[in-house]
Amino acid sequence: MTTLYGMADSGNCYKPRLLMAKLGIPFTNVEVSSHTGDTRKPDYVAKNPNAMVPLLELDDGRRLAESNAILLYLAEGTRFLPSDRFERALAYQWLFFEQYSHEPYIAVRRALLTFPERARDATPERLATTLERGNKALGVMEQRLAASPFFAGGYSVADIALYAYTHDAGAGGFDLGAYPAVSAWLKRVEADPGHVPMDWLP
């Protein structure tokens, strides 16, 4: 059976769990927590030298790291990866946006404020920077979602990737009430068939 190594409280690990739930793909979930140092243990580093989660291990033993790469692999040939060339490129665009302009600020600020081991890094300067740039990312999303119900045609991997940390942005001190189009999109994502919450495990 397919195995997913990850953390229950990680948005990046939630992404493949959510997509596999929607696709009805059975998998074994193995908790490997960076909080406890599990991701740096030799047996895990042998599987993923980058010492991060999530990591997808296929039935034949092949492994795939990086949450958005896992999404693209799982979504191949399904409704979650647009068949139209331009819309598929848009999905890729928003996946890159999520990793470069969204996750480093929205997810990181959440971690700084909620994970005790990250408290020492929560300097006033870093909190201010992550708040400013996270709000910039939410503003970019607001502009897109004011014109389109989803990021790349219909509901796609782009929405899954951006939903993972956006829906919990309040834990990082972001006011989603200031972004009505984003708030409405969150409800559309949650209404899509097969949706499961972040704490769902198989």
Buried (B, 14 or more C-beta within 10 A) or exposed (E): EBBBBBBBBBBBBBBBBBBBBBEEBEBEBBBBBBEEEBBEEEEBEEBBEEBBBBBBBEEEEEEBBBBBBBBBBBBEEEEBBBEEEEBBEBBBEBBBBBBEBBBBBBBBBBBBBEBEEBEEEBEEEEBEBBBEBBBEBBEBBBEBBEEEEBBBBEBBBBBBBBBBBBBBBEBBBBEBEEBEBBBEBBEBBEEBEEBBEBEEEE
